Amino acid sequence: MDTLTKAPFNLGPGELIQIKSRARNLICWGKFSEKNVEGVKVFSTPTKMLTIKEGWKDRNTYDLSWDPIIGATSYKVSYERRSIDDKDKTASKEVTTTDNDIALDLK
């Protein structure tokens, strides 16, 4: 998306990306279509999470929450479970969510 927000396009967040298309066969190119009037809009890269609130809910559940990020459509949380002596990784998981609050089951 960075390409579309810089020259020569200079599109802003939320602006429609308009396109025209045409097909080609062995003989020649066809005519261009009309511009689309709805569809894909410009988004920017989400900002970094600033504050993560965390804590144990119970022995096997760890709660994470954060302030929503404007423009984010989902969040990906990766975590690993380690042995008590912290030497061996016993599990590694990745969770995708649309919420900004998640309870990780560490059983």
N, C-alpha and C positions, 0 to 999 in steps of 0.2 A: 504493500500500500504506500510505502514511502515514495515510490516513483510517481504516483498520482497526486501526491500533495505538494510536489515541487514543480518547478518550471519544466515543461511548458504548460502543464495541466493546471496546477495550483488549486486543486479541489480541497475544500474544507471538510471537517468531520460532518457526517450526515448527508453530504451532497450525493446525488445520484450519479453513478458512473454510466454514461450514455455510450452506446455502441451502435454501429451499423455493421451488417455482415453481408457477404455474398458468396456464392458458390462458383466453383470452376469444374468444368469437365474437359474432355479431350478436345473439344471444339473451341471454347472460349469461356470468358468470365460472364456470369449473370449480372443482373442489376443489383444495386445495393438495396437492402431492406430499409424501412423507416427506422428512426431512432427509437429505442425503447423508452417508455414513459414511466416504468417502474422496474424494480429489480435491485441489484447490488448497490449498496451505498458505501461511502468511504468510512473506514474505522481507523483508529490509531492503535498502536501497541499499548496495552494496559500498563499502568504505572506499577512500580514495585510496592508490595504490601509494606506498610509502615509499622503497624503494631499488630502483633499476634497475641491473643489472649489464650492461655493454655492451662490445663490442670487435670488431675485425675478425677474422674467421676466416681469410679469404684476401682476395685483391684484390676479389672481387665479392660476398662474403658478410659480412653484419654480424650478429653474434649479440646477442640481447637475452634477459635472464632477470630474474625478479623473484620475491620470496617470494609463495607462493600467498595469495590473499585468501579468508578464510572466507566462504562463502556465494556466491562467484562461480561461475557456471556456464560462462562463456566470457569471453574478453578480445578487445578490438578494438584493433589497432595500425594507426595511420595514419602514413604516411611519404612523403616526396618526395625524389626524386633531383635534384640540381642540377648545373649545369655546373661545371667546375673553378674558374672565376672567380666562382662563386656568384651570377651575375647572372640566369641563365635556368633556370627549372624545366624539367627534361627528362622527368620521370615522377612520377606521384602514384599511390600504391596504398593499399589498406586490406585488412588481413588479419584474419580472425576465427579464433580458436583456442581450444581447451579446455585447452591446455598453458600452463604459465607459463615456457616456454622456446621461443624461436623464432629461426630463421635467416632473415634477409631476403636474398633474391636481388636484387642491385642491378645486374644486367647490363642 
